Amino acid sequence: MPSGGVPGTGVAPQSGAAPTQPPAGLPGQPPQREGRRGGISPGVAGAIGLGAGVIGGIMATQGAQRFDDIRRERQEQREGDLTIIREPGRTIIRDDDGRAIIRRDEDQRFRDLGWQGRSERRGDENRMVFERPDGTRIVTVTDEQGRLIRRTRIDRDNREVIIIDNTLRDRPGRFADDVVVLPPPPLPIPRERYIVDADQADEELIYETITAPPIAAIPRRYTLDEVRYSPDLRARMRSVDIDTINFDTGSWQVTQDQARRLAGIADSVKRALQRSPNEVFLVEGHTDAVGGDVDNLSLSDRRAQSVAEILTRDFQIPPENLTTQGYGEQYLKVNTQEASRENRRVTLRRITPLLSGQNQ
């Protein structure tokens, strides 16, 4: 039975590891687990498109309430030196070294919120348009492999706000092309203000953390996949560990009483969006070290999505300003191989400066 983790080996090191711990060289960093920071093979890299392109419509996410349901629905097949694992709402690609990455339909979170969308085909691009009751449209453009190209919000007067724009860079053919390696940044602030624990912070500190500029220079603008898969890059932004939410072993469900504890986070995000409506926040899911890498990766991704959905359903945070990614057991808050509630958590960080290349 999965724990926050679920028994097994390792999660793809740079497959989407958002470090909730400081990068190498910064104070307060626990030792990395063996094998967690290695690269991923070119075979996995080339299969990203294969995996992403088949996510939508493989299986609905509805009906999977327990991890046993997820396992029962998994379909696994070999593609060369890769194992492709399809499960409700997600595709996991794993190489023979046990490293894995996870992909999901970029539009599924909107559907899970009950939004009705229409699909449009334009050349080799797919456009999914979701319209709100007030006439605002959210347009997500993906390529033939399901890779996100652009997400915009268009109001009733046809004024467009760009949320995510991945069009300025050639689309990589390999996963390795998305991994950005940068020198560890110096830490100019105390560690407790670099990674803020939500249960010990007031709303002002949370707001300050999620709107703070990068702690080191951003060399250029990056794509969303580069941000997701590059821990050195994400380490340039401060983060909030949402430790007010405690997940049960093997669960991604958030109880109603715990959901209310997200109010401070939500209020801070709303303030940030009032200041700048195109802000993008990454919700990162994590597990403890108990369990298998595939189970942990899936579980952590679902935890991130659960919190993002609550922020939208209960606190009216626009879903287009949120993106999610699970990192399994790769970044442990408490360096233990045992079951740990503290490691079963979700983290929030603003990534707009990384997507825009802005240093302020």
C-alpha positions in Angstrom: 0.0 0.0 0.0 1.5 3.4 -0.9 2.5 5.6 1.9 3.1 9.1 0.8 5.4 7.0 -0.9 4.8 3.5 -2.1 7.6 0.7 -2.0 10.4 1.0 -4.6 13.4 2.6 -6.2 13.8 6.1 -7.5 12.0 8.9 -9.3 13.5 10.4 -12.3 16.0 12.9 -11.1 15.5 15.8 -13.4 12.2 14.6 -14.7 10.5 17.3 -12.8 12.1 17.7 -9.5 11.2 20.9 -7.9 13.6 21.2 -5.0 11.8 22.1 -1.8 15.3 22.0 -0.3 18.0 24.5 -1.2 20.2 23.5 -4.1 23.6 22.1 -3.6 25.9 24.5 -1.9 23.1 26.3 0.0 22.7 26.0 3.8 20.2 23.6 5.2 20.2 21.1 2.3 19.8 17.4 3.4 21.8 14.9 1.5 20.3 13.7 -1.7 19.2 10.1 -1.9 21.5 8.0 -4.0 20.7 8.2 -7.7 18.2 11.0 -7.5 20.1 13.7 -9.4 21.3 11.8 -12.4 20.2 12.6 -15.9 17.7 10.7 -17.9 18.5 8.6 -21.0 18.0 9.9 -24.5 15.5 7.1 -25.0 13.3 8.6 -22.3 13.9 12.0 -23.8 12.7 10.9 -27.2 9.6 9.3 -25.7 8.3 12.4 -24.1 6.3 13.2 -27.1 5.0 9.7 -27.4 3.8 9.7 -23.8 2.3 13.2 -23.8 0.4 12.7 -27.1 -1.7 9.9 -25.8 -2.7 11.2 -22.4 -5.9 12.9 -23.3 -8.7 10.4 -23.5 -6.8 7.4 -22.3 -8.8 7.1 -19.2 -11.0 9.4 -17.2 -9.8 10.6 -13.8 -13.2 10.2 -12.4 -13.9 7.0 -10.3 -10.3 6.6 -9.0 -10.7 7.3 -5.3 -8.1 4.9 -3.9 -4.6 4.0 -5.1 -5.7 0.4 -5.6 -8.1 1.8 -8.3 -5.2 3.5 -10.0 -3.1 0.3 -10.0 -6.0 -1.8 -11.3 -6.4 0.5 -14.3 -2.8 0.7 -15.3 -1.8 -0.4 -18.7 1.9 -1.1 -19.3 3.8 -1.7 -22.5 7.4 -1.7 -23.7 8.7 0.8 -26.4 12.3 0.0 -27.1 14.2 0.5 -23.8 11.3 2.3 -22.2 8.3 1.2 -20.2 5.2 3.3 -20.9 2.6 3.2 -18.1 -0.8 4.6 -18.7 -3.2 5.1 -15.8 -6.3 7.3 -15.1 -5.4 10.7 -16.3 -1.6 10.3 -16.6 1.2 8.7 -18.5 4.5 7.7 -16.8 7.6 7.0 -18.9 10.3 4.9 -17.3 13.7 3.8 -18.5 15.6 0.6 -17.6 17.5 2.4 -14.9 14.2 3.0 -13.0 14.0 6.7 -13.7 10.6 8.1 -14.6 8.8 11.2 -15.7 5.1 11.9 -15.6 2.8 13.7 -18.0 -0.9 14.7 -17.9 -3.4 16.2 -20.2 -2.9 20.0 -19.9 -6.6 20.6 -20.0 -7.9 17.8 -17.7 -7.8 20.1 -14.6 -10.3 22.4 -16.3 -12.6 19.5 -17.2 -12.3 18.2 -13.6 -13.6 21.6 -12.5 -16.7 21.0 -14.7 -15.7 23.4 -17.4 -17.0 22.7 -20.9 -14.5 23.2 -23.7 -14.4 23.0 -27.4 -11.5 21.7 -29.5 -10.2 23.4 -32.6 -7.5 22.1 -35.0 -5.3 24.7 -36.7 -2.5 23.1 -38.8 -0.4 20.9 -36.6 -1.7 22.6 -33.4 -4.6 21.8 -31.2 -6.6 24.6 -29.5 -8.8 23.9 -26.6 -11.1 26.8 -25.6 -12.9 27.0 -22.3 -15.4 29.7 -21.8 -16.6 31.1 -18.5 -20.1 32.4 -17.8 -18.9 36.0 -18.0 -17.6 35.4 -21.6 -13.9 35.1 -20.7 -12.1 32.5 -22.7 -9.1 30.4 -21.7 -7.3 29.1 -24.8 -4.7 26.4 -24.5 -2.6 25.5 -27.6 -0.7 22.2 -27.7 1.3 20.5 -30.5 0.6 17.1 -32.0 2.5 15.4 -29.0 0.4 17.2 -26.4 3.2 19.6 -25.5 1.9 23.0 -24.2 2.7 25.8 -26.6 0.7 28.7 -25.3 -2.0 29.6 -22.8 -3.9 32.8 -22.9 -7.0 34.5 -21.3 -9.2 36.6 -23.6 -11.9 38.8 -22.1 -15.3 39.8 -23.6 -13.6 42.7 -25.3 -11.1 40.4 -26.9 -8.2 41.7 -24.8 -5.7 39.0 -24.4 -3.5 38.3 -21.5 -0.6 35.8 -22.1 -0.3 33.4 -19.2 2.3 30.9 -20.7 4.2 31.3 -23.9 6.5 28.5 -25.0 6.8 29.7 -28.7 10.1 31.5 -28.5 12.2 28.4 -28.4 12.5 25.4 -30.7 10.6 22.5 -29.4 13.1 20.0 -28.0 13.1 16.5 -29.4 14.7 15.0 -26.3 14.0 15.3 -22.6 17.6 16.2 -21.9 17.0 19.4 -24.0 14.6 20.6 -21.4 17.0 20.2 -18.4 18.8 23.5 -17.6 21.9 23.2 -15.5 23.0 26.3 -13.7 25.5 27.0 -10.9 23.9 26.9 -7.4 22.8 30.5 -6.5 24.1 32.1 -3.3 21.5 32.3 -0.5 21.2 36.0 0.4 18.5 35.4 3.0 18.0 33.0 6.0 16.9 29.6 5.0 13.5 29.9 6.8 12.7 32.8 4.6 13.8 31.0 1.4 11.6 28.0 2.1 8.7 29.2 4.3 6.6 26.8 6.3 3.0 27.9 6.0 2.0 26.7 9.4 4.5 29.1 11.0 4.0 32.1 8.7 1.5 34.9 8.6 -0.1 36.0 5.4 2.3 38.9 4.9 5.3 36.5 4.9 3.6 34.2 2.5 2.7 37.0 0.2 6.3 38.4 0.4 7.6 34.9 -0.4 5.5 34.2 -3.5 6.0 37.7 -4.9 9.7 38.0 -4.2 12.2 38.5 -7.1 14.6 35.6 -8.0 17.5 35.2 -5.5 19.9 35.0 -8.5 19.9 36.3 -12.0 17.7 34.6 -14.6 19.8 34.3 -17.8 16.9 34.2 -20.2 13.2 33.2 -20.5 12.4 29.5 -20.1 9.7 27.2 -21.2 7.3 25.6 -18.8 8.9 22.2 -19.3 12.3 23.6 -18.6 11.0 25.0 -15.4 9.4 21.8 -14.4 12.4 19.6 -15.1 15.3 21.9 -13.9 15.8 22.0 -10.2 18.7 24.4 -10.6 16.4 26.8 -12.3 13.5 26.6 -9.8 16.0 27.0 -6.9 16.2 30.7 -7.9 12.6 31.3 -6.6 11.5 31.2 -3.0 8.8 28.8 -2.0 6.1 28.0 0.6 5.8 24.5 2.0 2.0 24.0 2.6 2.5 21.9 5.7 -1.0 22.9 6.9 -2.2 20.1 4.6 -1.5 16.6 5.9 -2.1 13.7 3.5 -2.9 10.2 4.7 -0.8 7.3 3.6 -1.5 6.5 0.0 -4.0 9.3 -0.4 -4.3 12.5 -2.4 -7.6 13.5 -0.8 -7.8 16.8 1.2 -10.4 16.8 3.9 -12.8 19.7 4.3 -11.3 21.0 7.5 -7.8 20.9 6.0 -9.0 22.6 2.8 -10.0 25.6 4.9 -6.4 25.9 6.0 -5.5 27.0 2.4 -7.2 30.4 3.0 -4.0 32.2 3.8 -2.3 30.8 0.7 -5.3 31.7 -1.4 -5.5 35.2 -0.2 -1.8 35.8 -0.9 -2.2 34.4 -4.4 -5.2 36.6 -5.0 -3.2 39.7 -4.0 -0.4 38.7 -6.3 -2.9 38.3 -9.2 -4.5 41.7 -8.5 -1.1 43.2 -8.9 -0.2 41.2 -12.0 -3.0 39.0 -13.6 -0.6 36.9 -15.6 1.3 35.4 -12.7 1.9 31.6 -12.8 2.3 29.5 -9.7 3.6 26.0 -9.7 2.0 23.6 -7.2 4.5 20.8 -6.5 3.5 17.4 -5.0 5.8 15.2 -2.9 5.7 11.9 -1.1 7.8 10.2 1.6 10.4 7.6 0.7 8.2 4.5 1.4 7.1 3.0 -1.8 7.8 2.4 -5.5 8.9 5.2 -7.8 6.0 4.9 -10.2 3.4 4.9 -7.4 5.1 7.8 -5.6 5.3 9.8 -8.8 1.6 9.3 -9.6 0.6 10.0 -6.0 2.5 13.2 -5.7 1.1 14.5 -9.0 -2.4 13.9 -7.7 -1.7 15.6 -4.5 -0.6 18.7 -6.4 -3.7 18.6 -8.5 -5.9 18.2 -5.5 -4.6 21.4 -3.9 -4.8 23.3 -7.1 -8.4 22.3 -7.6 -9.3 23.4 -4.1 -7.6 26.8 -4.6 -9.9 27.2 -7.6 -13.1 25.6 -6.4 -13.1 27.0 -2.8 -11.1 30.2 -3.2 -11.7 31.2 -6.8 -8.0 31.2 -7.9 -8.2 31.1 -11.7 -7.0 27.7 -12.9 -5.0 29.1 -15.8 -2.7 30.8 -13.3 -1.8 27.5 -11.7 0.2 24.6 -13.0 1.0 21.3 -11.2 3.8 18.8 -11.1 4.5 15.7 -9.0 8.1 14.9 -7.9 7.5 11.7 -5.9 10.1 11.1 -3.2 12.9 13.0 -4.9 13.1 15.9 -2.5 12.6 14.8 1.1 11.9 17.5 3.7 13.0 15.1 6.4 15.8 12.9 5.3 14.4 9.5 6.3 13.6 6.3 4.5 10.7 5.7 6.9 7.1 6.9 6.6 7.0 10.6 7.2 3.9 12.8 7.2 6.2 15.9 6.8 7.4 14.5 3.5 3.8 14.0 2.2 3.3 17.6 1.3 2.6 20.2 -1.4 4.8 23.2 -2.2 3.9 26.5 -3.9 6.3 28.8 -5.8 5.8 31.6 -8.3 7.5 30.8 -11.6 6.6 33.9 -13.7 10.1 35.3 -13.7 11.5 32.1 -15.0 8.9 32.0 -17.8 9.4 35.6 -18.7 13.2 36.0 -18.0 12.6 38.9 -15.7 14.8 39.5 -12.7 12.5 41.7 -10.7 
